[in-house]
Amino acid sequence: MKTMSVLCFALSAALLTATPALAEGVKVENAWVRATAPGQKVAGGFMDLTADADMVLTGGSSPVSRGFELHFMRMENGVMEMRPMKEIPLPKGKTVSLEPGALHVMFIGLKGQIKTGDKVPVKLTIKGKDGKETLLELTAEARQAGGSQY
């Protein structure tokens, strides 16, 4: 019986840690940050966001960087276009993917190298239709990925 209690506790703990971040009606899944080379000053962050009401991602922060920006990127005719954005709309019920080569967040002015496997704390600022802002705290795992090293 004691073994069963320990097993149930371990299973419960595993399920809790595997649950996506959720706050004020926004679910965050698949959050990750691109690992960096020594001395690199920026890194991209990626995730899937699903809101249960019309909301807007307006910014964020992380202790690993001095700045945090929302960005849009695309390749057109062999030329990369990347620009900061003031906000990213989160339409009700639609998953918005922040991914390499598209919408993403940027960690600007890194305070140190982000190594594969590091756990990066992130706070996202979400604004509801009523104008109320909420902080959504999550942890993104650093990993390597092919392509550019923004």
C-alpha positions as CSV (number, residue, x, y, z in Angstrom):
1,M,0.0,0.0,0.0
2,K,2.9,2.3,0.8
3,T,4.3,1.7,-2.7
4,M,1.0,2.6,-4.3
5,S,0.9,5.9,-2.3
6,V,4.5,6.8,-3.5
7,L,3.6,5.8,-7.1
8,C,0.4,8.0,-7.0
9,F,2.4,10.9,-5.6
10,A,5.1,10.6,-8.2
11,L,2.5,10.4,-11.0
12,S,0.7,13.4,-9.7
13,A,3.9,15.4,-9.6
14,A,4.9,14.4,-13.1
15,L,1.5,15.5,-14.4
16,L,1.7,18.8,-12.7
17,T,5.1,19.6,-14.2
18,A,4.0,18.5,-17.7
19,T,1.0,20.9,-17.6
20,P,1.3,23.8,-20.0
21,A,1.5,27.3,-18.5
22,L,-2.0,28.8,-18.1
23,A,-3.1,32.1,-16.6
24,E,-6.1,34.3,-17.1
25,G,-7.3,32.3,-20.1
26,V,-4.1,32.0,-22.0
27,K,-2.4,28.6,-22.5
28,V,1.3,28.4,-23.5
29,E,2.7,25.2,-24.9
30,N,6.0,24.1,-26.5
31,A,7.9,27.1,-25.1
32,W,11.6,27.0,-26.0
33,V,14.6,29.4,-26.4
34,R,17.3,29.0,-29.0
35,A,20.7,28.1,-27.3
36,T,23.4,30.6,-28.0
37,A,27.1,30.8,-28.8
38,P,29.5,32.4,-26.2
39,G,29.3,36.2,-26.5
40,Q,26.1,36.2,-28.5
41,K,23.9,39.1,-27.4
42,V,20.4,38.0,-28.7
43,A,18.3,34.9,-28.7
44,G,14.9,33.9,-30.2
45,G,12.1,32.5,-28.1
46,F,9.2,30.4,-29.4
47,M,5.9,29.0,-28.2
48,D,2.3,28.3,-29.0
49,L,-0.3,30.6,-27.4
50,T,-4.0,29.9,-27.2
51,A,-6.4,32.4,-25.6
52,D,-10.0,31.6,-24.5
53,A,-11.0,35.3,-25.3
54,D,-9.6,37.9,-27.6
55,M,-6.4,39.1,-26.0
56,V,-3.0,40.7,-27.0
57,L,0.6,39.8,-26.2
58,T,2.1,43.2,-25.4
59,G,5.6,42.3,-24.2
60,G,7.5,40.4,-21.5
61,S,10.8,40.1,-19.6
62,S,13.3,37.6,-18.5
63,P,16.2,37.7,-16.1
64,V,18.5,36.3,-18.8
65,S,18.4,39.6,-20.8
66,R,18.3,43.3,-20.5
67,G,15.5,43.6,-23.0
68,F,12.6,41.6,-24.4
69,E,10.9,42.4,-27.7
70,L,8.1,41.0,-29.9
71,H,9.3,40.4,-33.5
72,F,8.1,39.6,-37.0
73,M,10.4,37.9,-39.5
74,R,10.1,36.7,-43.0
75,M,12.2,35.9,-46.0
76,E,11.2,37.6,-49.3
77,N,13.2,37.3,-52.5
78,G,16.2,36.1,-50.6
79,V,16.1,39.0,-48.2
80,M,15.4,38.7,-44.5
81,E,13.0,41.2,-43.0
82,M,12.8,41.4,-39.2
83,R,11.1,44.1,-37.3
84,P,9.8,44.7,-33.8
85,M,6.1,44.7,-33.1
86,K,4.1,46.6,-30.4
87,E,1.8,43.6,-29.9
88,I,0.8,40.2,-31.2
89,P,-3.0,39.6,-31.3
90,L,-4.3,36.4,-29.7
91,P,-7.7,35.7,-31.2
92,K,-10.1,33.7,-29.1
93,G,-9.6,30.0,-29.6
94,K,-7.0,30.2,-32.2
95,T,-3.4,29.0,-31.5
96,V,-0.8,31.6,-32.4
97,S,2.5,30.0,-33.1
98,L,5.7,31.9,-32.3
99,E,8.3,30.1,-34.4
100,P,11.6,30.5,-36.2
101,G,11.2,32.5,-39.4
102,A,7.9,34.1,-38.3
103,L,6.4,35.7,-35.2
104,H,8.8,35.3,-32.2
105,V,10.1,37.0,-29.1
106,M,13.7,38.3,-28.8
107,F,15.8,38.3,-25.7
108,I,18.0,41.4,-26.3
109,G,21.3,42.1,-24.4
110,L,21.9,38.6,-23.0
111,K,23.6,38.6,-19.7
112,G,25.4,35.3,-20.5
113,Q,25.3,32.3,-22.7
114,I,22.1,30.3,-22.9
115,K,23.2,26.6,-23.1
116,T,21.2,23.7,-24.4
117,G,19.1,22.3,-21.5
118,D,19.0,25.6,-19.6
119,K,15.6,26.5,-18.1
120,V,14.9,30.1,-19.0
121,P,12.3,32.0,-16.9
122,V,10.0,34.2,-18.9
123,K,7.2,36.6,-18.0
124,L,4.7,37.5,-20.7
125,T,2.5,40.5,-20.5
126,I,-1.0,39.8,-21.8
127,K,-3.7,42.4,-22.2
128,G,-7.4,41.6,-22.2
129,K,-10.2,43.3,-24.1
130,D,-10.9,45.3,-20.9
131,G,-7.4,46.7,-21.0
132,K,-6.3,44.8,-17.9
133,E,-2.7,43.5,-18.1
134,T,-1.7,40.1,-16.6
135,L,1.7,38.6,-16.2
136,L,2.0,35.0,-17.3
137,E,5.1,33.2,-15.9
138,L,6.6,30.2,-17.6
139,T,9.8,28.4,-18.1
140,A,11.2,27.7,-21.6
141,E,13.9,25.1,-22.2
142,A,16.9,26.1,-24.3
143,R,17.6,23.9,-27.3
144,Q,19.6,23.9,-30.6
145,A,17.7,24.3,-33.8
146,G,18.8,24.6,-37.4
147,G,18.8,27.8,-39.3
148,S,19.7,31.4,-38.3
149,Q,21.0,32.1,-34.8
150,Y,18.9,35.1,-34.0
